[in-house]
Amino acid sequence: MYKTMDDREITSYSTTLDEAIRSARGAWWNGSDERSFMIVNASGSTVAYVKRAQVTRG
């Protein structure tokens, strides 16, 4: 289970990391703001960061 979060709240839950990244990219493209997203795994570790549809893993 992965949680996608912006600076305010959890925006979605996903079962795979790829699905979570697609969700974050889609949210950015559908919005008009400059949000960035963290993708967090079940143990609470940040596994990816998405800003302006660019992905940083790790």
N, C-alpha and C positions, 0 to 999 in steps of 0.2 A: 504494500500500500504506500502510495506517495501522495503528499499534500503539496499543492501549488499555492503559494502565498504571495500577496503583494505586501506593501508596507502597512496595510490596514487590517487585512483579514485573509482567511483561507478562501481561495477562489474556486478550487476544485479538488477532487480526489481521483486518483488513477491507480490502476493495478500494475502498470509497467512504466519505466522511466521514459521510454519513447512516447507513450501516450501523454504523460505529464508535460513533456517538452512541447508536443503539438498543441496541447491545451494552452500553455503559456504563450506560445507564438500566436495562436489564434486570438487570444484575448488582447494581445498588444495590437494586432492588425485591426481588430474591430473597435478599438478605443481611440480616442483622440488625445490621450494624455501621454505622459512620459513614464508610465509605471515600469518598474522592474519586478521580476518574480524570482523567488527562491523555490526550489523543489527540495522537499525534505522527505527522507525515508522514514520507515516505521520507528526507528530508534531515535529519531530527532536530529539526525545529521543532515546538513545541507549537501546534496549530491550534485546540484546544478544551479546555475544562475542565468536568467534570461533577461536581457535588456535590449530593447529595440530589435527584437527577434534574433539577436546574437546569443549563442549558447556557450557558456563556460562550464565545463564539467570538472568536478573534483572537490 
